């Protein structure tokens, strides 16, 4: 090329088992090197497609090819240019980010350019599977884009532009996937340099409660039914999870929540059998805040026809849990004098339930005010009697 410039074009690029190591990072332009270094990609990559790289000629005669001159040209934004249109295949790859992403399998399409020191690229996820904090996400698909150190998931970049211009801020496309047989919808942005920073939002709709029991609690209950909805937004700065913050909510719909280990422990505490529990607890919901490794449950409620539990607590990423729940009368009062006696009025001042231990192995204890234990025993006997009468009636 004129002035000593050059151009290298790979029209049918085919690279197998490419490893993103130190030698590759040093060879890349600074912006690309910095971004790939932050992502900490582990595992071999396969690349197919087109790639071109070029450098324009230098003015002032023969270019100085010494290492010091090359570094000076690079730091001053030498006219190195690159374009690409490739498909990257990942097999059991990992990203060592703030929250590690593991077992990545699938393909990522990328089309973009690097020009005048700026990186711009658009892409599309088509991943079969990946894992985040032990949660297995399947069929992750959707658009994303890169602008220097910023990664936009979904149409989040379009959202920002239209919002700033006073237009609609609803994205037309998101990143979607499947978790616990439910539908994930997500979007947001991640800044990977000079300091990691992120703002992400997502929702989960109609997750299968039985699958949650199998994967999270190692409990295989074939008859368990119900759906779970959840939403969350997280923000943070830095490479440490202690910079993580966020908030969200969840809801169990028509779910056999008495199959949860915490509910199993509560049923034993109240000496209720599972047929009684099926009528006693039918729904659950709550809201939470995230601060580092801790999740603070601002509200959590287990609802049923006869009575419900409501309270607050906290848990962490190691699945330790601490809850304080109040026993309250349900939405359908039972015609049992002792129940009305116990729960009418300030029932939350009468019976408290404390939950500790872990999610898989909770430890529960009841704190009752003097004179209530005998009434609670009569309540338990009444519940059993009602169940027996209903059973006898169904047999006739």
N, C-alpha and C positions, 0 to 999 in steps of 0.2 A: 504494500500500500504506500501511497505517497508520504514522504517524510519519515519513513521508517516504521510506519504502522503495520499491523498485521491482523488477520482474521482466521479463525479456526471454526469450521462448521461440521457438526456431526448430524447428518440428516437421518441416520438410522441408528441412534445410540442404543446400545445393548450392554448393560453393566450388571453383573451378578455379584452378590455377596460384598457389596461396598460397605466398608466400616468407617464410621465417622470418628476418626482418631485425630491425634494432635497434628500429624503431618498434613492431613487433609484440611484441617482448620487453618493452618498457617498458609496454605496455598490459596485459600479463598479470599476474596475482597473483604475488607475490614467489617463492613456492615453484615455480610453473610456470615463471616467467621464468628462475630459476636453473638449473633442470633442462634446459630447452631450450637455454640458452646453453652449457652444458657439452657437450651432444650435438653442437653446431655442425652442425645440419642444413643441407645445401646441396642446392639443386635444388627445383623447384616441387612442391607437394603438391596433390592433389585430395581433397576431404573430402565425404562424403555421410552423412546421418543426422540425429540429433536433438541439439540443444544448448540448454541453458537456463542463464541467469545471473541472479542476484538479489542484492539487498542489503537487509537488514532496516532498519527505521526507527531513527533516533537519538533518544535521550531528551534532555530538557532544552530543548525548543523547536526553533527552526529550525536546521538543521545549518549549520555554517560551511563554506562551499564554497571557501575560499581554498586555493591550492596548498599552503601550509604545513600547514594543517589536514588536507588530504587525505593528505599524506605521513605525518603523525603517526598518523592513523587506520590507514593501511596497516601502519606499523611496529608498531603495537600489536595487530595482528590484527583488523582491522575485519571485520564479519560479512558478507563477500562469499562467496557460495556459487555453485557451478556443478555441473551434471550433464551427462553426455554419453553417447551411444551412437552411435558413428560408425565408418565404414570409411574408412581413409586409403589412397589409391593413390599409389604412388611409381614414378617413371619416371627411371631413371639418377640416382637420388639418392645422396648421400654423407653419411657421418657422420665428422666430423673428430675421432675419439677418439684414445686413446693409440696403438692400432693401427688406422689408418684403414680404414673399410669403404666400398667403392666399388661403383658400378654396381648399386645396389639397385633391383630391379624386382619389383612385386607389391603385395599388399594387407596391411594390418594392421587388425584389428578391435579397438576399444577401448570399454570401458564402465566408467564410474566417476564419482567426484564429488570436488569440492574444498569442504571445509567446515571452518570454524574453524581455518583456516591449515594444514590437513592434506590431502594428496593421496592418494587411494586409487583404483586402477584395475586392472582385469583385462583381458587381451587375448589375441589369438591371431595368430601369424605365418602368413601364407600367401604366401610370397615365391617368385617364379619363379627368381630368380638374384641373386647378389651376389658380390663379390670381396674377399678378405682376403689381403694380401701376395702378390697374383698368383695365389692359388688360387681357382678358380671353383667356388662351391657352388651347387647347383641344388635346387629344390623344398624349401626350408627351411620347415618347419611345426612348430607346437607352441605351448603356452601360455606366458604370461609374466604378471607382475603388477608393479605399481609401488606403493611405499609411501613417499611423500615423495621422498627422494633415492635410494632403493634400487630397483633393478630386479632381479627374480628371474626367472631363465630356467627353464622347466619347472616342476615342482612343488617347486622347491628350498625355498621358504618353508614348505611343508607338511613337508618333510624335517626342517627345523630344529625345528619345533614338536614333531613326534612324537619326535625324538631327545631333546630336552630333557625330554620327559615319560616317557622310558624306553621308548617304543614302537619300532616298526619305522622304520628310517630310509631305506628304499628307496622312491624316487619311483615313482608309478604311470604318470606321463607325463613325457616329455622333449621337448626340441627336437630334431627330426630333419632330416636333409638328405642330399644325395648329393654325394660328392666322388670324382672318378676312377671313377665308376660303382660306388663302394662306399657303404655306409650309415654316416652320421654319427649319433651320439647324444651330446647335450650338455646340460649344466645348470650352474647356479651363480648368482652374484650380482655386481652391479656397483653401487658407490656413486658417484654422479656429482657430489656436492657435500657439504661444502665442498671436499674433495680427492678426486680420482678414486682409487678403490680397487676391487679385483676379486679374485674367486676362482672360476675356471672349470675344469671338467673335461669331457673328451670322448673319444670313441673312434671309430675308423674300422675297419670290418670289410669284408673281401673287396673291397678296391679293385683295379681292373684294372691290372696291371703295364704292359701295352702303352700304356694311356692315360697313365700316369705318364711313360713315356718320351717320348710325343708332347708333352705339355704342359710338363714340367719340363726335359727335355733336348733338345727339338726334334729327337727321333729318331723316325722313323716306321718301326717294324719290325712289319710285318703279322703275322709268324709268332710274335712274342713271346707267351709265355703266363705265367700265374702270378697269384697273389693276394697282397695286402699287408694286414696288420692293424697297427694302431697305437693307442696310448692316450697321453693327455697331461693334465697338470694344471698350470695356470698361476695365479700370484698376482702382485699388484703394487700399488704406490701411486704417485700422481703422474701428471703429464701426459707424462712422458718415458719412453721405452722402456727407459732404463737401470734403472728400478725394477721391471722384469719379472723374474720367477724362476719356475722350474717343473721338472718332471721327466716322464719318459715312457719308452716302449719301442716297438719295432717288430719285425715279423717278415715276411719274404718266404717264401711257401709255394709249393712246386713252380713256382718262377719261373725264367725264363731270365735269371738275374742277370748272365750274361756279356755281355748287351747294354748294361749300364750303362757309361757312359764310363770310370769308374774300373776296372771289370773288363776292358774292352777294353785299357786301358793295361797292366794286370797280365798279360794274356795275351800281349801283345807282349814284355813283360819276360821271361816264362818260355818264350817261343817256342812257345806252344801255339796250335793252330788251333781254330776254333769247334766242330767235331765233338768234339774232345777236351774242350773247355770244358764242353760239354753234360753230360758225365759227371763232369767234375772238380768243378764248382760247381753245387749244386742248391738250396741254402737260404742265408738270411742272417737274422741277428737282432742286436739290440743294445738298450742302454739309454742314456739321455742325461739331462743336466741343462741347464737354461736359466738364463743370467745376463745380463740386458740383451740385447745384440745377439749374444751368443756362445752356442753350443750345444756342450756338452762331452760327448763320447761316452765314457762310462765303460767300456763294452764294445761291441765290434762284431766279428762273426764271419761269415765266408763259409765254409760247410760243403760238403763233397763226399765222395764215396766214397773217392777216392784221397788227398786231403789237404785241409786247410783253413787259412784265415788268421784269426788272432784278434789283437785289439789294442785300442788306445785312440786318442783324438785329439780334434779340435775343428773346428768350422766356424762361420761367422757368417751373418747375414742377407744379406750380399752374395755368398754362396755360395763364399767362400774356404774351403779345407779343408786340414787337416794331420792325417795319420794315421801311426801306426807299427804295422805288422802283423808278427806272427811266423808263420812257415810251420811247420805241424805236420802229423803223420800223420793221415789221415782215419779214418773209422769202419770202413772195410774195407781192411785191409792188402793191398798188392799183392805177389805172389810174385816180387819183383825184389830181389835182394840189395843193389843200390846204394841203393834206397829205404829198406830196413830199416837200412842202414848210416848213411844221412844222418839219418833221423828218429827212430830209436830213442833213448830217453834224453832228454837235455835239448835237444830240437830247437830250442826257442825261443832257445837260445844260439848257434845256428849260422847261421840266415838271418833277416834282418830286411828288411822292405819299407817304405820311406818314401814317403808320398804327399803332394804339395803342389799348388799351383796352385788351380784352381777345380773345382767339380763337373763343369762342362761340358768343361773342358780340363785334366785332371789331369796332373801331372808325377810320375812314379814312378822310384825308383832302388832297387837291391838292395844290401844290405850283407851280405857273406858273410865268415866267418872264413877264414883261410888254409887252402888245401888242399881247399876245398869246391866251388869253381867247376867243377873237372874232374868231380867226382862228380855235380853238378847237370846237366852236359851229358850224362852217361851216363843220368841219370834221364829227361831230355827225349827222348833217342833211344829209350829203352825204352818210353815212353808212345806215341810214334809207331809203334813196332813192334807194340805191342799193338793199336793202332787198326787197323793194316793187316791183322793176322791176323784180327781180328774182321770186317773188311770182306770179306776173302777168303772167310771161312767163310760169311758171309751170301749170297755170290754162288753158292755151291754148292747 
